[in-house]
Amino acid sequence: MARVTQVRPGTPAAKAGLKAGDEITAVDGKQIASADSLTGAISAKKPGDTVSITYTRNGKSQTVQVKLATRPNS
């Protein structure tokens, strides 16, 4: 799993309701073991694609649909 440390306002993650502290456990049904595996799963998609993100918050598992956007330059 990969723990969300920050969610910037207006991003696809924020629009989907993800929050800091959420633990992402799967992307499109594929298990996420680390932050690197999350990055790889998202990087394999294109802006405009919609992915299914499964996460745990307060011990409850939830799944949301996230429409990917172009990642801003860091």
NORURUR-V659686 format. One line per field, one symbol per residue. ss: DSSP state (H for helix, E for strand, - for the rest). phi: phi as a letter, one per 40 degrees, with the letter a starting at -180 (. if undefined). A space follows every 50 residues. Layout:
# NORURUR-V659686
ss=???
phi=???
This chain:
# NORURUR-V659686
ss=-EE--------HHHH-------EEEEE--EE---HHHHHHHHH------E EEEEEEE--EEEEEEEE-------
phi=.bccbabcdgcdccccgcbdhcbcbabfgccbcaccccdcccccbbdgcb bcbbabbfgbcbbbcbccbccccc
